[in-house]
Amino acid sequence: MSQLRTAMVATVLLAVILCGVYPALVWTMAQALFPDKANGSIIIRNGKIIGSKLIAQNFTDAKYFHPRPSSAGDLGYDATSSGGSNLGPTSKKLIDSVRERVKSYRAENNLPPTDSVPVDAVTCSASGLDPDISVENAILQAPRVAKERGVSEKAVLAKIKANTDGRDLGILGEPRVNVLTLNLSLDGS
């Protein structure tokens, strides 16, 4: 009976600590130290949620920078169906879709057939919701966006620079541009 009592007390005590105190402590610290990230990096304009800096949206209008392609959900960019296509490098379907995307990207951005296209412009990310594109991808889209908006390419390049995030911790990954914040920045100018 004493062992049963000890087990019950330990279970209740651990439940209170691990299911109540610890999560409350982590939540409080996150809200105090990193409120933007703890709440999903939500962007709000005029009292309306526009999106999250962490989840890609499908911008198709020529006056906007376009994100990476997405295979999340039937139409792509579905945050409830995050995931890659799971197609391997020898998949005919993958090869054909990348070829088609390369053709479309070159036509859309008025690039010659010999110019290389950034990999992130024609391949989906593992989640299908990557909000960032490479700086090279953004620079190649800049002339189209500038022309469609009737602004100078120099002004668009300045917006790209202002919305470029460097490497994490100074060494991890590559510099990248958040498509949503860049497009919102352009809309605000």
Secondary structure as a PSIPRED ss2 file (coil, helix, strand):
# PSIPRED VFORMAT (PSIPRED V4.0)

   1 M C   1.000  0.000  0.000
   2 S H   0.000  1.000  0.000
   3 Q H   0.000  1.000  0.000
   4 L H   0.000  1.000  0.000
   5 R H   0.000  1.000  0.000
   6 T H   0.000  1.000  0.000
   7 A H   0.000  1.000  0.000
   8 M H   0.000  1.000  0.000
   9 V H   0.000  1.000  0.000
  10 A H   0.000  1.000  0.000
  11 T H   0.000  1.000  0.000
  12 V H   0.000  1.000  0.000
  13 L H   0.000  1.000  0.000
  14 L H   0.000  1.000  0.000
  15 A H   0.000  1.000  0.000
  16 V H   0.000  1.000  0.000
  17 I H   0.000  1.000  0.000
  18 L H   0.000  1.000  0.000
  19 C H   0.000  1.000  0.000
  20 G H   0.000  1.000  0.000
  21 V H   0.000  1.000  0.000
  22 Y H   0.000  1.000  0.000
  23 P H   0.000  1.000  0.000
  24 A H   0.000  1.000  0.000
  25 L H   0.000  1.000  0.000
  26 V H   0.000  1.000  0.000
  27 W H   0.000  1.000  0.000
  28 T H   0.000  1.000  0.000
  29 M H   0.000  1.000  0.000
  30 A H   0.000  1.000  0.000
  31 Q H   0.000  1.000  0.000
  32 A H   0.000  1.000  0.000
  33 L H   0.000  1.000  0.000
  34 F C   1.000  0.000  0.000
  35 P H   0.000  1.000  0.000
  36 D H   0.000  1.000  0.000
  37 K H   0.000  1.000  0.000
  38 A H   0.000  1.000  0.000
  39 N C   1.000  0.000  0.000
  40 G C   1.000  0.000  0.000
  41 S C   1.000  0.000  0.000
  42 I E   0.000  0.000  1.000
  43 I E   0.000  0.000  1.000
  44 I E   0.000  0.000  1.000
  45 R E   0.000  0.000  1.000
  46 N C   1.000  0.000  0.000
  47 G C   1.000  0.000  0.000
  48 K E   0.000  0.000  1.000
  49 I E   0.000  0.000  1.000
  50 I E   0.000  0.000  1.000
  51 G E   0.000  0.000  1.000
  52 S E   0.000  0.000  1.000
  53 K C   1.000  0.000  0.000
  54 L C   1.000  0.000  0.000
  55 I C   1.000  0.000  0.000
  56 A C   1.000  0.000  0.000
  57 Q C   1.000  0.000  0.000
  58 N C   1.000  0.000  0.000
  59 F C   1.000  0.000  0.000
  60 T C   1.000  0.000  0.000
  61 D C   1.000  0.000  0.000
  62 A C   1.000  0.000  0.000
  63 K C   1.000  0.000  0.000
  64 Y C   1.000  0.000  0.000
  65 F C   1.000  0.000  0.000
  66 H C   1.000  0.000  0.000
  67 P C   1.000  0.000  0.000
  68 R C   1.000  0.000  0.000
  69 P C   1.000  0.000  0.000
  70 S C   1.000  0.000  0.000
  71 S C   1.000  0.000  0.000
  72 A C   1.000  0.000  0.000
  73 G C   1.000  0.000  0.000
  74 D C   1.000  0.000  0.000
  75 L C   1.000  0.000  0.000
  76 G C   1.000  0.000  0.000
  77 Y C   1.000  0.000  0.000
  78 D C   1.000  0.000  0.000
  79 A H   0.000  1.000  0.000
  80 T H   0.000  1.000  0.000
  81 S H   0.000  1.000  0.000
  82 S C   1.000  0.000  0.000
  83 G C   1.000  0.000  0.000
  84 G C   1.000  0.000  0.000
  85 S C   1.000  0.000  0.000
  86 N C   1.000  0.000  0.000
  87 L C   1.000  0.000  0.000
  88 G C   1.000  0.000  0.000
  89 P C   1.000  0.000  0.000
  90 T C   1.000  0.000  0.000
  91 S C   1.000  0.000  0.000
  92 K H   0.000  1.000  0.000
  93 K H   0.000  1.000  0.000
  94 L H   0.000  1.000  0.000
  95 I H   0.000  1.000  0.000
  96 D H   0.000  1.000  0.000
  97 S H   0.000  1.000  0.000
  98 V H   0.000  1.000  0.000
  99 R H   0.000  1.000  0.000
 100 E H   0.000  1.000  0.000
 101 R H   0.000  1.000  0.000
 102 V H   0.000  1.000  0.000
 103 K H   0.000  1.000  0.000
 104 S H   0.000  1.000  0.000
 105 Y H   0.000  1.000  0.000
 106 R H   0.000  1.000  0.000
 107 A H   0.000  1.000  0.000
 108 E H   0.000  1.000  0.000
 109 N C   1.000  0.000  0.000
 110 N C   1.000  0.000  0.000
 111 L C   1.000  0.000  0.000
 112 P C   1.000  0.000  0.000
 113 P C   1.000  0.000  0.000
 114 T C   1.000  0.000  0.000
 115 D C   1.000  0.000  0.000
 116 S C   1.000  0.000  0.000
 117 V C   1.000  0.000  0.000
 118 P C   1.000  0.000  0.000
 119 V H   0.000  1.000  0.000
 120 D H   0.000  1.000  0.000
 121 A H   0.000  1.000  0.000
 122 V H   0.000  1.000  0.000
 123 T C   1.000  0.000  0.000
 124 C C   1.000  0.000  0.000
 125 S C   1.000  0.000  0.000
 126 A C   1.000  0.000  0.000
 127 S C   1.000  0.000  0.000
 128 G C   1.000  0.000  0.000
 129 L C   1.000  0.000  0.000
 130 D C   1.000  0.000  0.000
 131 P C   1.000  0.000  0.000
 132 D E   0.000  0.000  1.000
 133 I E   0.000  0.000  1.000
 134 S E   0.000  0.000  1.000
 135 V H   0.000  1.000  0.000
 136 E H   0.000  1.000  0.000
 137 N H   0.000  1.000  0.000
 138 A H   0.000  1.000  0.000
 139 I H   0.000  1.000  0.000
 140 L H   0.000  1.000  0.000
 141 Q H   0.000  1.000  0.000
 142 A H   0.000  1.000  0.000
 143 P H   0.000  1.000  0.000
 144 R H   0.000  1.000  0.000
 145 V H   0.000  1.000  0.000
 146 A H   0.000  1.000  0.000
 147 K H   0.000  1.000  0.000
 148 E H   0.000  1.000  0.000
 149 R H   0.000  1.000  0.000
 150 G C   1.000  0.000  0.000
 151 V C   1.000  0.000  0.000
 152 S C   1.000  0.000  0.000
 153 E H   0.000  1.000  0.000
 154 K H   0.000  1.000  0.000
 155 A H   0.000  1.000  0.000
 156 V H   0.000  1.000  0.000
 157 L H   0.000  1.000  0.000
 158 A H   0.000  1.000  0.000
 159 K H   0.000  1.000  0.000
 160 I H   0.000  1.000  0.000
 161 K H   0.000  1.000  0.000
 162 A H   0.000  1.000  0.000
 163 N C   1.000  0.000  0.000
 164 T E   0.000  0.000  1.000
 165 D E   0.000  0.000  1.000
 166 G C   1.000  0.000  0.000
 167 R C   1.000  0.000  0.000
 168 D E   0.000  0.000  1.000
 169 L C   1.000  0.000  0.000
 170 G C   1.000  0.000  0.000
 171 I C   1.000  0.000  0.000
 172 L E   0.000  0.000  1.000
 173 G C   1.000  0.000  0.000
 174 E C   1.000  0.000  0.000
 175 P C   1.000  0.000  0.000
 176 R E   0.000  0.000  1.000
 177 V E   0.000  0.000  1.000
 178 N E   0.000  0.000  1.000
 179 V H   0.000  1.000  0.000
 180 L H   0.000  1.000  0.000
 181 T H   0.000  1.000  0.000
 182 L H   0.000  1.000  0.000
 183 N H   0.000  1.000  0.000
 184 L H   0.000  1.000  0.000
 185 S H   0.000  1.000  0.000
 186 L H   0.000  1.000  0.000
 187 D H   0.000  1.000  0.000
 188 G H   0.000  1.000  0.000
 189 S C   1.000  0.000  0.000
